[in-house]
Amino acid sequence: MCIALLALLGGVLIGTSSHLLTEQPATPHAIFWKAVQEARKAALKAGHEIRLKFDRERKHFYLVDGLAPTTTAEDGFTRLETPLKTFPIPPETARDLTVDFLAASTKGGLAILVGGVLLESRTISHVPFYADGTCRAFRAQFARGAASTILAIDPWTCAPVLNPADPNAPTP
């Protein structure tokens, strides 16, 4: 009886945990949070500023050393930066995706309506992460087709901002 019970429990545990071993497709949000964690960790280790950027053409996030000099490209005008680490978004999830870093929310922010989607237009080119484990207050705007989401990031913890529950919301 004990052996049968153990076999039953083992079968249930193996069946329910098998999804943990299969590789799930990475979402742009998951890749963004991984890049944020790595940027914070790299800034803490390096002891100076590390910058997080997003390449719109290649559809990937990358980290750049804030103290590393840039080099002039072959065209003589643009500057090249050597990424410390790259976080590519898989092509199947990167189609028509745009990611913008937005300055901390201010009253009277600039917003435009594009194709029925309200997008903020006060973007910043990169987000600095500092040696003390903090980052610049910013938001990340993910837009795809007719949908747009904005993630707010806490500058002290570099984690998602938790919004307090609405006191007028009905309780379940």
Stockholm file with secondary structure:
# STOCKHOLM 1.0

chainA/1-172         MCIALLALLGGVLIGTSSHLLTEQPATPHAIFWKAVQEARKAALKAGHEIRLKFDRERKHFYLVDGLAPTTTAEDGFTRLETPLKTFPIPPETARDLTVDFLAASTKGGLAILVGGVLLESRTISHVPFYADGTCRAFRAQFARGAASTILAIDPWTCAPVLNPADPNAPTP
#=GR chainA/1-172 SS CHHHHHHHHHHHHHHHHHHHHSCCCCCHHHHHHHHHHHHHHHHHHHTSCEEEEEETTTTEEEEEETTSCCEECTTSSSEECCEEEEEECCHHHHTTEEEEEEECCCTTCCEEEETTEEEECCEESCEEECTTSCBCCEEEEEEETTEEEEEEECTTTSSBCCCCCCTTSCCC
#=GC SS_cons         CHHHHHHHHHHHHHHHHHHHHSCCCCCHHHHHHHHHHHHHHHHHHHTSCEEEEEETTTTEEEEEETTSCCEECTTSSSEECCEEEEEECCHHHHTTEEEEEEECCCTTCCEEEETTEEEECCEESCEEECTTSCBCCEEEEEEETTEEEEEEECTTTSSBCCCCCCTTSCCC
//
